[in-house]
């Protein structure tokens, strides 16, 4: 039935429901939907990537790599929920890449 195929919001009968937007996390760069955003789904580094001699290191976990790209791509050591907007509530590597 045509009415069952359309989900209208309140006051908008017959109008198709808008699809949920796909967001990009500023902490881990993953794409997600807010309705599926669970605690622990985001893994990120809670410090900035710094040069330490010949290596690049995260001070939050002492993980690093021989070059910037290999260190930047290391899996995160901190878990939380995905965030779509930059913030200053705590440090995270993605914020520094954004600046």
DRENVOFI-823787 format. One line per field, with one value per atom (N, C-alpha, C): x, z, y; residue number from 1; atom name; residue in one letter. Coordinates in steps of 0.1 Angstrom, whole numbers, m for minus. Example, Ala and Ser with C-alpha at 12.3 -4.5 7.8 and 13.67 -1.06 7.14 Angstrom:
<sites>
c1	(132|123|132|128|137|129)
c3	(78|78|78|71|71|79)
c2	(m57|m45|m33|m22|m11|0)
num	(1|1|1|2|2|2)
atome	(N|CA|C|N|CA|C)
residu	(A|A|A|S|S|S)
</sites>
This chain:
<sites>
c1	(8|0|9|5|13|16|5|7|17|17|27|41|43|56|62|54|59|58|69|69|70|59|59|62|68|70|57|56|44|40|28|24|28|34|38|34|21|16|20|24|28|42|49|63|72|82|91|100|103|112|126|133|147|156|166|175|184|188|198|211|217|229|241|251|263|273|278|287|302|312|325|331|337|343|355|357|369|380|377|387|394|386|392|389|382|379|369|363|353|340|333|319|309|299|289|276|266|252|250|245|243|235|225|217|225|236|245|257|258|270|270|278|279|292|291|303|314|326|336|338|329|330|341|346|356|369|380|393|402|408|416|428|437|448|444|447|443|455|464|475|479|487|492|504|506|517|529|540|551|564|573|586|595|600|609|622|631|643|640|643|640|626|618|605|594|582|570|563|559|553|540|531|520|523|523|526|516|503|493|495|503|505|519|527|541|542|531|532|538|545|550|554|561|565|577|584|596|593|581|578|564|561|548|536|536|524|522|532|530|526|531|527|512|509|495|484|488|478|477|484|484|470|464|451|451|440|439|440|444|446|434|426|415|402|392|379|368|359|348|337|329|319|324|319|323|318|326|322|323|313|313|318|320|325|337|347|359|356|363|361|374|373|385|383|373|371|382|390|402|410|423|431|428|430|429|437|443|452|445|433|425|424|423|422|434|446|458|460|455|456|447|436|426|431|440|444|453)
c3	(0|0|0|m7|m10|3|12|25|34|34|42|37|24|18|22|26|29|44|50|64|65|69|70|84|87|100|104|117|122|113|109|101|87|82|68|62|62|57|42|38|24|20|29|26|30|21|25|36|45|56|51|56|52|57|48|53|63|73|83|77|80|74|79|70|74|78|90|95|95|96|96|110|117|130|129|137|137|145|153|161|154|146|140|125|119|105|100|108|104|100|91|88|97|102|111|110|115|117|132|135|150|157|150|156|159|153|155|163|168|175|190|192|206|213|226|234|231|228|225|210|202|187|181|187|182|189|182|188|182|191|188|197|194|203|210|223|232|233|224|224|210|208|195|191|178|173|172|179|180|175|170|166|178|178|189|183|180|173|158|155|142|140|151|151|154|151|155|165|177|188|193|198|206|220|228|242|251|246|253|255|245|246|242|239|234|222|214|201|191|181|171|158|149|137|132|122|116|108|103|95|100|95|99|95|83|78|85|88|95|109|115|129|129|120|120|118|111|108|118|129|140|146|150|156|170|173|185|198|209|222|231|228|236|229|237|231|237|228|232|221|220|210|199|186|175|177|172|173|159|155|142|141|153|154|162|158|166|179|190|203|211|223|231|245|246|259|264|254|257|244|246|234|225|213|204|191|185|174|162|159|148|148|161|162|158|160|156|141|135|120|114|120|115|116|126|128|117)
c2	(m12|0|12|22|34|42|43|50|43|30|23|25|27|29|42|52|65|67|72|75|90|97|111|115|126|131|137|142|148|160|161|173|172|161|160|147|144|132|130|118|115|119|126|130|119|115|104|109|100|103|105|115|118|107|103|93|98|90|94|98|109|113|104|102|95|106|105|115|109|118|114|118|108|111|119|129|138|131|121|115|103|95|83|83|92|94|83|75|65|72|66|70|63|70|63|70|64|70|72|83|86|75|69|59|46|45|33|36|49|53|48|38|32|35|35|37|27|31|21|19|24|23|31|41|50|47|45|43|54|61|73|75|83|87|99|100|111|121|120|130|133|143|146|138|136|129|139|135|143|136|144|139|136|123|119|114|122|118|114|101|96|90|91|85|95|91|99|91|97|90|97|88|93|92|103|102|95|94|87|72|66|51|47|57|54|46|46|39|49|44|52|45|53|47|54|49|54|67|68|80|85|97|103|95|90|83|70|63|50|52|62|65|71|79|85|74|63|53|42|43|33|33|22|21|29|35|43|35|41|35|38|48|53|50|45|42|52|55|64|63|73|74|83|81|89|103|113|127|133|141|147|161|167|181|182|190|192|198|194|199|200|206|208|202|192|186|177|172|164|164|161|160|148|149|138|141|131|134|141|137|143|158|163|178|185|179|185|184|174|173|183|187|196|210|214|227|232)
num	(1|1|1|2|2|2|3|3|3|4|4|4|5|5|5|6|6|6|7|7|7|8|8|8|9|9|9|10|10|10|11|11|11|12|12|12|13|13|13|14|14|14|15|15|15|16|16|16|17|17|17|18|18|18|19|19|19|20|20|20|21|21|21|22|22|22|23|23|23|24|24|24|25|25|25|26|26|26|27|27|27|28|28|28|29|29|29|30|30|30|31|31|31|32|32|32|33|33|33|34|34|34|35|35|35|36|36|36|37|37|37|38|38|38|39|39|39|40|40|40|41|41|41|42|42|42|43|43|43|44|44|44|45|45|45|46|46|46|47|47|47|48|48|48|49|49|49|50|50|50|51|51|51|52|52|52|53|53|53|54|54|54|55|55|55|56|56|56|57|57|57|58|58|58|59|59|59|60|60|60|61|61|61|62|62|62|63|63|63|64|64|64|65|65|65|66|66|66|67|67|67|68|68|68|69|69|69|70|70|70|71|71|71|72|72|72|73|73|73|74|74|74|75|75|75|76|76|76|77|77|77|78|78|78|79|79|79|80|80|80|81|81|81|82|82|82|83|83|83|84|84|84|85|85|85|86|86|86|87|87|87|88|88|88|89|89|89|90|90|90|91|91|91|92|92|92|93|93|93|94|94|94|95|95|95|96|96|96|97|97|97|98|98|98|99|99|99)
atome	(N|CA|C|N|CA|C|N|CA|C|N|CA|C|N|CA|C|N|CA|C|N|CA|C|N|CA|C|N|CA|C|N|CA|C|N|CA|C|N|CA|C|N|CA|C|N|CA|C|N|CA|C|N|CA|C|N|CA|C|N|CA|C|N|CA|C|N|CA|C|N|CA|C|N|CA|C|N|CA|C|N|CA|C|N|CA|C|N|CA|C|N|CA|C|N|CA|C|N|CA|C|N|CA|C|N|CA|C|N|CA|C|N|CA|C|N|CA|C|N|CA|C|N|CA|C|N|CA|C|N|CA|C|N|CA|C|N|CA|C|N|CA|C|N|CA|C|N|CA|C|N|CA|C|N|CA|C|N|CA|C|N|CA|C|N|CA|C|N|CA|C|N|CA|C|N|CA|C|N|CA|C|N|CA|C|N|CA|C|N|CA|C|N|CA|C|N|CA|C|N|CA|C|N|CA|C|N|CA|C|N|CA|C|N|CA|C|N|CA|C|N|CA|C|N|CA|C|N|CA|C|N|CA|C|N|CA|C|N|CA|C|N|CA|C|N|CA|C|N|CA|C|N|CA|C|N|CA|C|N|CA|C|N|CA|C|N|CA|C|N|CA|C|N|CA|C|N|CA|C|N|CA|C|N|CA|C|N|CA|C|N|CA|C|N|CA|C|N|CA|C|N|CA|C|N|CA|C|N|CA|C|N|CA|C|N|CA|C|N|CA|C|N|CA|C|N|CA|C|N|CA|C|N|CA|C|N|CA|C|N|CA|C|N|CA|C)
residu	(X|X|X|X|X|X|X|X|X|X|X|X|X|X|X|X|X|X|X|X|X|X|X|X|X|X|X|X|X|X|X|X|X|X|X|X|X|X|X|X|X|X|X|X|X|X|X|X|X|X|X|X|X|X|X|X|X|X|X|X|X|X|X|X|X|X|X|X|X|X|X|X|X|X|X|X|X|X|X|X|X|X|X|X|X|X|X|X|X|X|X|X|X|X|X|X|X|X|X|X|X|X|X|X|X|X|X|X|X|X|X|X|X|X|X|X|X|X|X|X|X|X|X|X|X|X|X|X|X|X|X|X|X|X|X|X|X|X|X|X|X|X|X|X|X|X|X|X|X|X|X|X|X|X|X|X|X|X|X|X|X|X|X|X|X|X|X|X|X|X|X|X|X|X|X|X|X|X|X|X|X|X|X|X|X|X|X|X|X|X|X|X|X|X|X|X|X|X|X|X|X|X|X|X|X|X|X|X|X|X|X|X|X|X|X|X|X|X|X|X|X|X|X|X|X|X|X|X|X|X|X|X|X|X|X|X|X|X|X|X|X|X|X|X|X|X|X|X|X|X|X|X|X|X|X|X|X|X|X|X|X|X|X|X|X|X|X|X|X|X|X|X|X|X|X|X|X|X|X|X|X|X|X|X|X|X|X|X|X|X|X|X|X|X|X|X|X)
</sites>
